[in-house]
Amino acid sequence: MNNTEVVHLHDAISSVVIDVRGTGLPVVTHWGRTLGDVGQDALRVLADVVTGTIPNSSPDHVVKLALLPDAGAGHSGRPGLRGHRGGAHFAPSLEVTSFLVENSIFRYVAEDPAAELTVTGVLELASSGMLRLRHTVRNDGSTPYALEGLETALPAPAHATELLDFTGRWARERSPQRHAFNHGTWVRENRRGRTGPDATIGLLAGTPGFSFRSGEVWALHVAWSGNHVTYAENFPDSTPVLGGGELLLPGEIILEPGETYESPWLYAAYSAEGIDGISAAFHRQLRERSLRPRPVVLNTWEAVYFDHDLARLTSLADTAAAMGVERFVLDDGWFRHRRDDTAGLGDWYVDETVWPEGLTPLIKHVRSLGMEFGLWFEPEMINTDSDLYRAHPDWVLGPRPGVLPPSWRNQQVLNIAHPEAYAYILDRVSSVLSDNDIAFVKWDHNRDLIGSRVHDQTGAFYRLLDELRLRHPHVEIESCSSGGSRIDLGVLSRTDRVWTSDCNDALERQLIQRWTGVFLPPELMGAHVGPTHSHTTGRVHDLSFRVATAMFGHFGIEWDINSATDDERAGLQAAIEYYKDVRSLVHSGVSVHADHPDPAAWVHGVVAADQSEALFCYAQIATSVQHRPARVRFPGLDRTRTYRLSFDAPAGLPKLIGREGTWEPVSLPGSALADVGIQLPVLEPEQALLLRLR
């Protein structure tokens, strides 16, 4: 045991205070605004005065919220540890036996000898300002223990009265939904076997009216790519709670004697400056993995689909290289029997009928043009019309042997937790990477899982990525899953970017990237300029709007640029040059969002860490009620610095309503730009303008 009885981890932004006195499990008495340097005596007093009294008709002791909410101690809400041993010990009484505080990490061990269980927990305040927490449970008994859940929780204050989380569908991921933090339990369960398009990437609680730039906000995220649960709970007799963990299906985790289960990491962040403060912490955390500059990408999917022809693809590569593209990615359709989406998944051999000399001629041509080459895979899936299925029908992941789940996109899930299936996929993907000069893999996953082995499948997926990265450390990997259906910090600890959505419609992308960007920095979000006529929505957008939207991500193209007009190609080439000029700023700066008073227009940008420069986007999402738009203000600037503001339009100026605007640069102090703002011309809906400050 440490002499410290009340643990205080803190930085310049936040504090977490953990009371380890008395019986039971560790209790968080404060998580929120930093308390600064506080002595042990004051921490003990604080822990005492926030405990409260015992009201009528309640337990004869104060029920405190533990890091692992404890039904055995009287917690009436969702228990942190759920399970049983033959119908007994479903509410263990765990007691801390030891704890350690070292380098901003708190660790503890708790035991219940009667239930024959040991729990270990860790809470770390990372240099990014993020908290991350996880628990492990061990079966110390001589009989199996059926684990049903191991979910970590943190307290939210009573003045956090509003909740924000997310929903979505294919091609419209991460749509926000906001509501009061009322009494009861708000549970978001994902049972899709992958993170899911409708999964809430994060759960935020905040003070009334919290916004991007104002209010206190508490946020958490479950870093797991399989089934998971996130919840907010508020009862009259307990502290408001935010919690989450892996969602375990019945019988999925049976701990034999001596076996352990470790929960995924739960990430949490606090901000006293609105949602943008939450973003800053998540972005710092994800940027701890250093990435080289993000190359301009051309992906072939919406250009050729399954029509793989060497002459057509080399011509596309020629045009791409001439425009300044740096990475050429061949999408679905290169492997055996894959002439459409009904066959071939699992047969990871280059299709000799389409590529008689293999991929070598195309790759050599792409490399001779100075571009990297990337390739699409979907290793976790299998078509029933494939050589692999005909040889190993038992490798399909289903509800029980011999029974296929409903087909989805004409495919089934390959059970990569099966040792032989795992070895086959590892060998085939690794062989293709070894035999070809490939720098990038687009890793897709185009359906939900149906079955009871999601935990094992997710673990096998992680091991597969880890082994491939070990064998091929130069290869970057993108997480794609029907677009943006596998975006979480679990997969991002093993990949280099995500495909944010299958929708390249710039209007939809403004929303999708706006809310994905709360958690992911721009350089991790694949953002491509699609065709003029969107393949997913049917909308038609000017190149300038598509370019301005894609500029705030990992910029790329998904368009048959050989069919573009000369003016479109010239505009796209200018946009690529512009992206290369600003990418170091966009991919290292602080993301900010103005609380613009007009909901028909969004203002967002990136400000350099030293506040020396910034790039903003003004996007007219819809027509405004206002005849003249509200002035645009620029958050995050150095108030004492004078900035030269230029109106940038690398792919052409936006269309206006009314008289032509004035596009001459202006110089103003940061204080004026932040507090007074500037009047912009009236843009037509679905138009955008880039504004650069230096």
KELUMLUM-49432 format. One record per residue (C-alpha): residue number from 1; x, y, z. Coordinates in steps of 0.25 Angstrom, whole numbers. Example, Ala and Ser with C-alpha at 12.3 -4.5 7.8 and 13.67 -1.06 7.14 Angstrom:
BEGIN
(pt 1,(49,-18,31));
(pt 2,(55,-4,29));
END
This chain:
BEGIN
(pt 1,(0,0,0));
(pt 2,(4,14,-3));
(pt 3,(4,25,8));
(pt 4,(-4,33,-1));
(pt 5,(-19,30,2));
(pt 6,(-25,40,-7));
(pt 7,(-19,40,-21));
(pt 8,(-18,52,-30));
(pt 9,(-14,52,-44));
(pt 10,(-14,65,-51));
(pt 11,(-9,74,-62));
(pt 12,(-11,88,-67));
(pt 13,(-25,85,-71));
(pt 14,(-32,74,-63));
(pt 15,(-31,66,-50));
(pt 16,(-36,53,-45));
(pt 17,(-36,50,-30));
(pt 18,(-37,35,-26));
(pt 19,(-41,32,-11));
(pt 20,(-34,18,-7));
(pt 21,(-38,19,8));
(pt 22,(-47,10,15));
(pt 23,(-53,-3,9));
(pt 24,(-58,-6,-5));
(pt 25,(-53,-1,-18));
(pt 26,(-46,12,-22));
(pt 27,(-55,24,-23));
(pt 28,(-53,36,-32));
(pt 29,(-58,48,-24));
(pt 30,(-54,58,-35));
(pt 31,(-52,57,-50));
(pt 32,(-52,71,-57));
(pt 33,(-45,84,-56));
(pt 34,(-31,84,-51));
(pt 35,(-29,87,-36));
(pt 36,(-14,90,-38));
(pt 37,(-5,85,-27));
(pt 38,(-13,81,-15));
(pt 39,(-7,74,-2));
(pt 40,(-11,61,3));
(pt 41,(-18,67,15));
(pt 42,(-27,76,6));
(pt 43,(-30,64,-3));
(pt 44,(-35,56,9));
(pt 45,(-44,67,13));
(pt 46,(-49,69,-1));
(pt 47,(-52,54,-2));
(pt 48,(-60,55,11));
(pt 49,(-68,67,8));
(pt 50,(-73,62,-5));
(pt 51,(-77,49,0));
(pt 52,(-91,54,5));
(pt 53,(-100,50,16));
(pt 54,(-109,38,18));
(pt 55,(-124,41,14));
(pt 56,(-136,34,19));
(pt 57,(-140,21,13));
(pt 58,(-126,18,8));
(pt 59,(-114,9,12));
(pt 60,(-108,11,25));
(pt 61,(-95,15,19));
(pt 62,(-92,25,7));
(pt 63,(-92,17,-6));
(pt 64,(-80,23,-14));
(pt 65,(-78,21,-29));
(pt 66,(-66,12,-31));
(pt 67,(-57,12,-44));
(pt 68,(-64,-2,-45));
(pt 69,(-78,1,-40));
(pt 70,(-80,-9,-29));
(pt 71,(-94,-16,-27));
(pt 72,(-88,-23,-15));
(pt 73,(-86,-9,-9));
(pt 74,(-100,-5,-11));
(pt 75,(-99,2,-25));
(pt 76,(-113,2,-31));
(pt 77,(-109,5,-45));
(pt 78,(-102,-3,-56));
(pt 79,(-91,-12,-49));
(pt 80,(-77,-11,-54));
(pt 81,(-74,-26,-52));
(pt 82,(-85,-35,-57));
(pt 83,(-84,-50,-56));
(pt 84,(-87,-63,-48));
(pt 85,(-81,-76,-44));
(pt 86,(-92,-86,-46));
(pt 87,(-103,-76,-42));
(pt 88,(-95,-71,-30));
(pt 89,(-86,-59,-27));
(pt 90,(-93,-50,-37));
(pt 91,(-90,-38,-27));
(pt 92,(-76,-40,-22));
(pt 93,(-71,-31,-10));
(pt 94,(-57,-27,-15));
(pt 95,(-47,-20,-6));
(pt 96,(-34,-13,-10));
(pt 97,(-22,-21,-6));
(pt 98,(-11,-12,-12));
(pt 99,(-9,0,-20));
(pt 100,(2,8,-27));
(pt 101,(4,22,-32));
(pt 102,(15,24,-42));
(pt 103,(17,34,-54));
(pt 104,(3,39,-54));
(pt 105,(-2,24,-54));
(pt 106,(-11,18,-43));
(pt 107,(-12,3,-42));
(pt 108,(-19,-5,-32));
(pt 109,(-23,-19,-28));
(pt 110,(-36,-24,-22));
(pt 111,(-40,-37,-17));
(pt 112,(-52,-45,-13));
(pt 113,(-47,-58,-6));
(pt 114,(-62,-63,-5));
(pt 115,(-65,-61,-20));
(pt 116,(-51,-65,-23));
(pt 117,(-48,-53,-32));
(pt 118,(-37,-43,-34));
(pt 119,(-39,-30,-41));
(pt 120,(-27,-21,-45));
(pt 121,(-30,-7,-50));
(pt 122,(-21,4,-57));
(pt 123,(-24,18,-59));
(pt 124,(-14,27,-66));
(pt 125,(-14,42,-69));
(pt 126,(-6,42,-82));
(pt 127,(3,54,-87));
(pt 128,(-8,57,-97));
(pt 129,(-18,61,-85));
(pt 130,(-26,48,-88));
(pt 131,(-30,38,-77));
(pt 132,(-30,24,-81));
(pt 133,(-35,13,-72));
(pt 134,(-36,-2,-73));
(pt 135,(-39,-14,-63));
(pt 136,(-35,-29,-63));
(pt 137,(-43,-40,-56));
(pt 138,(-36,-53,-52));
(pt 139,(-43,-66,-48));
(pt 140,(-37,-71,-35));
(pt 141,(-46,-82,-33));
(pt 142,(-47,-97,-37));
(pt 143,(-59,-96,-46));
(pt 144,(-62,-87,-58));
(pt 145,(-67,-73,-56));
(pt 146,(-77,-68,-67));
(pt 147,(-73,-53,-70));
(pt 148,(-85,-44,-75));
(pt 149,(-78,-31,-74));
(pt 150,(-66,-23,-69));
(pt 151,(-69,-8,-71));
(pt 152,(-62,4,-65));
(pt 153,(-69,16,-61));
(pt 154,(-66,31,-57));
(pt 155,(-75,41,-50));
(pt 156,(-81,53,-57));
(pt 157,(-85,65,-49));
(pt 158,(-99,69,-46));
(pt 159,(-98,81,-55));
(pt 160,(-95,73,-67));
(pt 161,(-109,73,-71));
(pt 162,(-108,70,-86));
(pt 163,(-103,58,-94));
(pt 164,(-98,58,-108));
(pt 165,(-95,45,-116));
(pt 166,(-96,40,-130));
(pt 167,(-104,31,-139));
(pt 168,(-103,28,-154));
(pt 169,(-104,18,-166));
(pt 170,(-96,15,-178));
(pt 171,(-91,27,-185));
(pt 172,(-96,36,-174));
(pt 173,(-88,33,-162));
(pt 174,(-87,40,-149));
(pt 175,(-99,49,-149));
(pt 176,(-101,56,-135));
(pt 177,(-112,55,-126));
(pt 178,(-114,63,-113));
(pt 179,(-124,62,-102));
(pt 180,(-125,64,-87));
(pt 181,(-117,56,-77));
(pt 182,(-130,51,-70));
(pt 183,(-132,41,-59));
(pt 184,(-130,27,-64));
(pt 185,(-120,20,-73));
(pt 186,(-117,24,-87));
(pt 187,(-110,11,-93));
(pt 188,(-104,11,-107));
(pt 189,(-101,-4,-110));
(pt 190,(-94,-8,-123));
(pt 191,(-96,-23,-127));
(pt 192,(-91,-22,-141));
(pt 193,(-78,-29,-139));
(pt 194,(-71,-17,-143));
(pt 195,(-71,-2,-139));
(pt 196,(-83,1,-147));
(pt 197,(-88,13,-155));
(pt 198,(-98,16,-145));
(pt 199,(-89,14,-133));
(pt 200,(-86,26,-124));
(pt 201,(-72,29,-126));
(pt 202,(-72,36,-113));
(pt 203,(-82,40,-102));
(pt 204,(-81,54,-97));
(pt 205,(-88,61,-85));
(pt 206,(-88,76,-83));
(pt 207,(-93,88,-76));
(pt 208,(-106,94,-82));
(pt 209,(-104,99,-96));
(pt 210,(-89,94,-98));
(pt 211,(-84,97,-111));
(pt 212,(-71,96,-119));
(pt 213,(-65,107,-112));
(pt 214,(-72,108,-99));
(pt 215,(-76,100,-87));
(pt 216,(-71,89,-79));
(pt 217,(-71,76,-86));
(pt 218,(-67,61,-81));
(pt 219,(-65,51,-92));
(pt 220,(-62,36,-93));
(pt 221,(-59,26,-104));
(pt 222,(-58,11,-104));
(pt 223,(-46,7,-112));
(pt 224,(-51,-6,-117));
(pt 225,(-54,-11,-132));
(pt 226,(-65,-21,-128));
(pt 227,(-78,-21,-120));
(pt 228,(-77,-10,-109));
(pt 229,(-86,-2,-100));
(pt 230,(-86,12,-96));
(pt 231,(-96,18,-85));
(pt 232,(-100,30,-77));
(pt 233,(-107,27,-64));
(pt 234,(-114,37,-54));
(pt 235,(-122,32,-43));
(pt 236,(-128,40,-31));
(pt 237,(-120,32,-21));
(pt 238,(-106,32,-28));
(pt 239,(-96,40,-35));
(pt 240,(-98,43,-50));
(pt 241,(-89,32,-58));
(pt 242,(-82,31,-71));
(pt 243,(-77,17,-74));
(pt 244,(-74,7,-85));
(pt 245,(-67,-6,-89));
(pt 246,(-68,-18,-98));
(pt 247,(-82,-24,-100));
(pt 248,(-81,-38,-97));
(pt 249,(-91,-48,-103));
(pt 250,(-96,-60,-94));
(pt 251,(-86,-70,-92));
(pt 252,(-75,-63,-100));
(pt 253,(-65,-62,-89));
(pt 254,(-65,-74,-79));
(pt 255,(-53,-72,-70));
(pt 256,(-47,-86,-67));
(pt 257,(-38,-86,-54));
(pt 258,(-27,-77,-55));
(pt 259,(-31,-70,-67));
(pt 260,(-33,-55,-69));
(pt 261,(-41,-45,-77));
(pt 262,(-36,-31,-80));
(pt 263,(-45,-20,-84));
(pt 264,(-42,-11,-95));
(pt 265,(-37,3,-92));
(pt 266,(-47,14,-88));
(pt 267,(-42,27,-93));
(pt 268,(-48,40,-86));
(pt 269,(-45,55,-87));
(pt 270,(-50,67,-80));
(pt 271,(-51,81,-86));
(pt 272,(-54,95,-79));
(pt 273,(-55,101,-93));
(pt 274,(-65,93,-101));
(pt 275,(-65,82,-111));
(pt 276,(-52,87,-117));
(pt 277,(-45,85,-104));
(pt 278,(-49,70,-105));
(pt 279,(-44,70,-119));
(pt 280,(-30,75,-115));
(pt 281,(-28,64,-105));
(pt 282,(-32,53,-115));
(pt 283,(-24,59,-126));
(pt 284,(-12,60,-117));
(pt 285,(-14,45,-113));
(pt 286,(-15,40,-127));
(pt 287,(-3,49,-132));
(pt 288,(6,42,-122));
(pt 289,(9,32,-134));
(pt 290,(17,40,-143));
(pt 291,(13,39,-158));
(pt 292,(20,44,-170));
(pt 293,(13,55,-179));
(pt 294,(0,50,-184));
(pt 295,(2,47,-199));
(pt 296,(-9,51,-209));
(pt 297,(-17,39,-212));
(pt 298,(-24,34,-225));
(pt 299,(-33,22,-222));
(pt 300,(-39,15,-234));
(pt 301,(-52,11,-229));
(pt 302,(-62,21,-234));
(pt 303,(-53,23,-246));
(pt 304,(-54,8,-251));
(pt 305,(-61,0,-241));
(pt 306,(-58,-15,-245));
(pt 307,(-54,-11,-260));
(pt 308,(-39,-15,-258));
(pt 309,(-32,-12,-271));
(pt 310,(-17,-9,-271));
(pt 311,(-18,1,-282));
(pt 312,(-29,9,-275));
(pt 313,(-22,8,-262));
(pt 314,(-8,13,-267));
(pt 315,(-15,24,-274));
(pt 316,(-22,28,-261));
(pt 317,(-9,27,-254));
(pt 318,(-2,36,-265));
(pt 319,(-13,47,-263));
(pt 320,(-12,46,-248));
(pt 321,(3,47,-247));
(pt 322,(3,59,-257));
(pt 323,(-7,66,-247));
(pt 324,(2,63,-235));
(pt 325,(-4,51,-229));
(pt 326,(6,43,-220));
(pt 327,(-1,30,-217));
(pt 328,(-9,21,-227));
(pt 329,(-18,11,-220));
(pt 330,(-25,0,-228));
(pt 331,(-38,-4,-221));
(pt 332,(-47,-16,-222));
(pt 333,(-46,-26,-234));
(pt 334,(-32,-30,-236));
(pt 335,(-32,-44,-230));
(pt 336,(-38,-58,-235));
(pt 337,(-52,-59,-240));
(pt 338,(-55,-44,-235));
(pt 339,(-63,-38,-247));
(pt 340,(-74,-33,-238));
(pt 341,(-77,-34,-224));
(pt 342,(-83,-48,-224));
(pt 343,(-71,-56,-225));
(pt 344,(-56,-57,-221));
(pt 345,(-54,-52,-207));
(pt 346,(-44,-61,-200));
(pt 347,(-37,-65,-213));
(pt 348,(-25,-55,-211));
(pt 349,(-17,-58,-223));
(pt 350,(-16,-48,-235));
(pt 351,(-26,-52,-245));
(pt 352,(-18,-57,-257));
(pt 353,(-29,-55,-267));
(pt 354,(-29,-40,-264));
(pt 355,(-15,-39,-261));
(pt 356,(-7,-49,-269));
(pt 357,(6,-43,-264));
(pt 358,(1,-41,-250));
(pt 359,(1,-27,-244));
(pt 360,(15,-24,-248));
(pt 361,(13,-16,-261));
(pt 362,(3,-7,-254));
(pt 363,(12,-5,-242));
(pt 364,(24,-3,-249));
(pt 365,(17,8,-258));
(pt 366,(12,15,-245));
(pt 367,(25,14,-238));
(pt 368,(32,20,-251));
(pt 369,(23,32,-250));
(pt 370,(28,35,-236));
(pt 371,(15,30,-229));
(pt 372,(14,19,-218));
(pt 373,(4,8,-221));
(pt 374,(-7,3,-212));
(pt 375,(-16,-9,-212));
(pt 376,(-30,-13,-207));
(pt 377,(-33,-25,-198));
(pt 378,(-44,-30,-190));
(pt 379,(-38,-42,-183));
(pt 380,(-49,-44,-172));
(pt 381,(-59,-48,-183));
(pt 382,(-62,-59,-192));
(pt 383,(-72,-62,-204));
(pt 384,(-79,-75,-205));
(pt 385,(-75,-74,-219));
(pt 386,(-60,-76,-217));
(pt 387,(-50,-87,-217));
(pt 388,(-47,-84,-202));
(pt 389,(-62,-87,-198));
(pt 390,(-62,-99,-207));
(pt 391,(-50,-104,-200));
(pt 392,(-53,-100,-186));
(pt 393,(-68,-97,-184));
(pt 394,(-66,-99,-169));
(pt 395,(-58,-86,-168));
(pt 396,(-70,-78,-169));
(pt 397,(-74,-71,-156));
(pt 398,(-88,-74,-153));
(pt 399,(-98,-76,-142));
(pt 400,(-95,-91,-142));
(pt 401,(-87,-101,-151));
(pt 402,(-93,-104,-164));
(pt 403,(-103,-92,-163));
(pt 404,(-100,-79,-171));
(pt 405,(-104,-66,-166));
(pt 406,(-112,-57,-176));
(pt 407,(-104,-52,-188));
(pt 408,(-100,-38,-188));
(pt 409,(-94,-32,-200));
(pt 410,(-93,-46,-206));
(pt 411,(-83,-50,-195));
(pt 412,(-81,-57,-182));
(pt 413,(-71,-55,-171));
(pt 414,(-58,-63,-170));
(pt 415,(-55,-68,-156));
(pt 416,(-41,-63,-155));
(pt 417,(-41,-68,-140));
(pt 418,(-40,-82,-147));
(pt 419,(-25,-85,-146));
(pt 420,(-24,-90,-160));
(pt 421,(-33,-79,-166));
(pt 422,(-24,-69,-159));
(pt 423,(-11,-75,-164));
(pt 424,(-17,-76,-179));
(pt 425,(-21,-61,-179));
(pt 426,(-8,-57,-172));
(pt 427,(0,-64,-183));
(pt 428,(-8,-59,-195));
(pt 429,(-8,-45,-191));
(pt 430,(7,-45,-187));
(pt 431,(11,-52,-200));
(pt 432,(4,-42,-208));
(pt 433,(11,-31,-201));
(pt 434,(24,-38,-202));
(pt 435,(23,-41,-216));
(pt 436,(19,-27,-220));
(pt 437,(24,-13,-218));
(pt 438,(12,-8,-209));
(pt 439,(13,3,-199));
(pt 440,(-2,4,-195));
(pt 441,(-13,-6,-192));
(pt 442,(-28,-1,-192));
(pt 443,(-34,-12,-182));
(pt 444,(-49,-13,-184));
(pt 445,(-60,-20,-176));
(pt 446,(-73,-19,-183));
(pt 447,(-83,-26,-174));
(pt 448,(-88,-28,-160));
(pt 449,(-85,-41,-152));
(pt 450,(-96,-51,-148));
(pt 451,(-91,-61,-137));
(pt 452,(-86,-62,-123));
(pt 453,(-71,-61,-125));
(pt 454,(-69,-47,-128));
(pt 455,(-59,-45,-117));
(pt 456,(-50,-56,-123));
(pt 457,(-52,-50,-137));
(pt 458,(-48,-36,-132));
(pt 459,(-36,-41,-125));
(pt 460,(-31,-49,-137));
(pt 461,(-33,-37,-146));
(pt 462,(-24,-29,-136));
(pt 463,(-14,-40,-136));
(pt 464,(-14,-41,-152));
(pt 465,(-11,-26,-153));
(pt 466,(0,-27,-143));
(pt 467,(7,-38,-150));
(pt 468,(5,-32,-163));
(pt 469,(11,-19,-158));
(pt 470,(23,-26,-152));
(pt 471,(26,-34,-165));
(pt 472,(23,-21,-174));
(pt 473,(27,-9,-166));
(pt 474,(27,0,-178));
(pt 475,(13,-3,-182));
(pt 476,(2,7,-177));
(pt 477,(-12,2,-175));
(pt 478,(-25,9,-176));
(pt 479,(-37,4,-168));
(pt 480,(-49,4,-177));
(pt 481,(-62,-3,-173));
(pt 482,(-74,0,-183));
(pt 483,(-67,13,-182));
(pt 484,(-67,19,-168));
(pt 485,(-72,7,-160));
(pt 486,(-59,3,-153));
(pt 487,(-54,16,-147));
(pt 488,(-49,15,-132));
(pt 489,(-36,16,-125));
(pt 490,(-34,1,-124));
(pt 491,(-32,0,-139));
(pt 492,(-25,13,-140));
(pt 493,(-14,8,-131));
(pt 494,(-11,-2,-143));
(pt 495,(-15,6,-155));
(pt 496,(-10,19,-162));
(pt 497,(-24,26,-166));
(pt 498,(-38,22,-168));
(pt 499,(-48,23,-179));
(pt 500,(-57,33,-173));
(pt 501,(-69,29,-182));
(pt 502,(-73,23,-195));
(pt 503,(-80,36,-198));
(pt 504,(-72,46,-206));
(pt 505,(-83,56,-207));
(pt 506,(-77,69,-202));
(pt 507,(-90,73,-194));
(pt 508,(-91,60,-187));
(pt 509,(-76,60,-184));
(pt 510,(-77,74,-178));
(pt 511,(-85,67,-167));
(pt 512,(-78,54,-166));
(pt 513,(-64,60,-165));
(pt 514,(-69,71,-155));
(pt 515,(-73,61,-145));
(pt 516,(-63,50,-148));
(pt 517,(-53,61,-146));
(pt 518,(-57,63,-132));
(pt 519,(-49,51,-129));
(pt 520,(-39,49,-141));
(pt 521,(-29,59,-146));
(pt 522,(-30,63,-161));
(pt 523,(-19,55,-165));
(pt 524,(-25,42,-161));
(pt 525,(-38,44,-169));
(pt 526,(-38,40,-183));
(pt 527,(-45,52,-191));
(pt 528,(-46,50,-206));
(pt 529,(-51,59,-217));
(pt 530,(-62,51,-224));
(pt 531,(-68,53,-237));
(pt 532,(-77,65,-241));
(pt 533,(-89,56,-240));
(pt 534,(-89,48,-227));
(pt 535,(-90,33,-228));
(pt 536,(-97,32,-214));
(pt 537,(-107,44,-214));
(pt 538,(-108,48,-228));
(pt 539,(-105,63,-224));
(pt 540,(-96,71,-234));
(pt 541,(-86,80,-227));
(pt 542,(-76,90,-233));
(pt 543,(-61,86,-232));
(pt 544,(-58,98,-222));
(pt 545,(-68,92,-212));
(pt 546,(-62,78,-213));
(pt 547,(-48,83,-212));
(pt 548,(-51,92,-200));
(pt 549,(-57,80,-193));
(pt 550,(-46,70,-196));
(pt 551,(-35,80,-192));
(pt 552,(-38,77,-177));
(pt 553,(-34,63,-177));
(pt 554,(-24,53,-184));
(pt 555,(-27,59,-198));
(pt 556,(-29,50,-209));
(pt 557,(-37,47,-222));
(pt 558,(-48,37,-225));
(pt 559,(-52,41,-239));
(pt 560,(-50,37,-253));
(pt 561,(-41,49,-256));
(pt 562,(-39,45,-270));
(pt 563,(-53,48,-273));
(pt 564,(-52,62,-266));
(pt 565,(-51,74,-274));
(pt 566,(-39,82,-277));
(pt 567,(-43,93,-267));
(pt 568,(-47,82,-256));
(pt 569,(-33,76,-258));
(pt 570,(-26,90,-257));
(pt 571,(-34,93,-244));
(pt 572,(-31,80,-238));
(pt 573,(-16,81,-241));
(pt 574,(-17,95,-234));
(pt 575,(-24,89,-222));
(pt 576,(-13,78,-221));
(pt 577,(-2,89,-221));
(pt 578,(-10,96,-211));
(pt 579,(-12,84,-202));
(pt 580,(3,81,-202));
(pt 581,(5,96,-198));
(pt 582,(-4,95,-186));
(pt 583,(-4,80,-182));
(pt 584,(7,82,-171));
(pt 585,(-2,93,-165));
(pt 586,(-15,85,-166));
(pt 587,(-8,72,-161));
(pt 588,(-1,78,-149));
(pt 589,(-10,90,-144));
(pt 590,(-21,91,-135));
(pt 591,(-35,89,-140));
(pt 592,(-45,99,-137));
(pt 593,(-60,102,-140));
(pt 594,(-67,116,-139));
(pt 595,(-80,116,-131));
(pt 596,(-86,123,-143));
(pt 597,(-100,129,-141));
(pt 598,(-105,124,-154));
(pt 599,(-108,109,-155));
(pt 600,(-108,110,-170));
(pt 601,(-93,113,-170));
(pt 602,(-82,106,-163));
(pt 603,(-68,112,-160));
(pt 604,(-57,103,-156));
(pt 605,(-42,103,-158));
(pt 606,(-28,99,-153));
(pt 607,(-19,108,-145));
(pt 608,(-4,106,-145));
(pt 609,(1,101,-131));
(pt 610,(9,114,-130));
(pt 611,(-3,122,-135));
(pt 612,(6,128,-146));
(pt 613,(-4,124,-157));
(pt 614,(-17,118,-160));
(pt 615,(-27,112,-170));
(pt 616,(-42,113,-169));
(pt 617,(-53,108,-178));
(pt 618,(-67,116,-179));
(pt 619,(-77,106,-184));
(pt 620,(-91,111,-188));
(pt 621,(-99,98,-185));
(pt 622,(-112,103,-188));
(pt 623,(-120,116,-191));
(pt 624,(-120,126,-179));
(pt 625,(-132,133,-172));
(pt 626,(-123,145,-172));
(pt 627,(-123,154,-184));
(pt 628,(-108,157,-181));
(pt 629,(-100,146,-174));
(pt 630,(-95,148,-160));
(pt 631,(-80,153,-159));
(pt 632,(-70,142,-159));
(pt 633,(-61,141,-146));
(pt 634,(-48,133,-145));
(pt 635,(-46,126,-132));
(pt 636,(-32,121,-127));
(pt 637,(-24,132,-132));
(pt 638,(-13,140,-125));
(pt 639,(-20,153,-121));
(pt 640,(-8,161,-121));
(pt 641,(-3,157,-135));
(pt 642,(-7,164,-148));
(pt 643,(-11,154,-159));
(pt 644,(-12,156,-174));
(pt 645,(-25,149,-178));
(pt 646,(-26,144,-192));
(pt 647,(-38,138,-199));
(pt 648,(-33,126,-206));
(pt 649,(-40,118,-217));
(pt 650,(-30,108,-223));
(pt 651,(-41,102,-231));
(pt 652,(-49,114,-234));
(pt 653,(-57,124,-226));
(pt 654,(-71,120,-221));
(pt 655,(-84,125,-227));
(pt 656,(-90,137,-221));
(pt 657,(-104,142,-219));
(pt 658,(-105,157,-222));
(pt 659,(-93,166,-225));
(pt 660,(-79,161,-227));
(pt 661,(-71,161,-214));
(pt 662,(-58,168,-211));
(pt 663,(-47,158,-211));
(pt 664,(-35,166,-208));
(pt 665,(-26,162,-196));
(pt 666,(-28,170,-183));
(pt 667,(-19,171,-170));
(pt 668,(-25,171,-156));
(pt 669,(-21,168,-142));
(pt 670,(-25,155,-137));
(pt 671,(-34,161,-126));
(pt 672,(-42,168,-137));
(pt 673,(-43,155,-145));
(pt 674,(-47,147,-133));
(pt 675,(-57,157,-127));
(pt 676,(-62,166,-138));
(pt 677,(-61,157,-150));
(pt 678,(-62,160,-165));
(pt 679,(-74,161,-175));
(pt 680,(-74,151,-186));
(pt 681,(-81,152,-199));
(pt 682,(-94,144,-200));
(pt 683,(-91,130,-205));
(pt 684,(-100,121,-212));
(pt 685,(-104,108,-204));
(pt 686,(-94,97,-205));
(pt 687,(-82,106,-207));
(pt 688,(-70,108,-199));
(pt 689,(-58,118,-198));
(pt 690,(-44,116,-192));
(pt 691,(-38,127,-184));
(pt 692,(-24,127,-180));
(pt 693,(-17,135,-169));
(pt 694,(-2,138,-169));
END
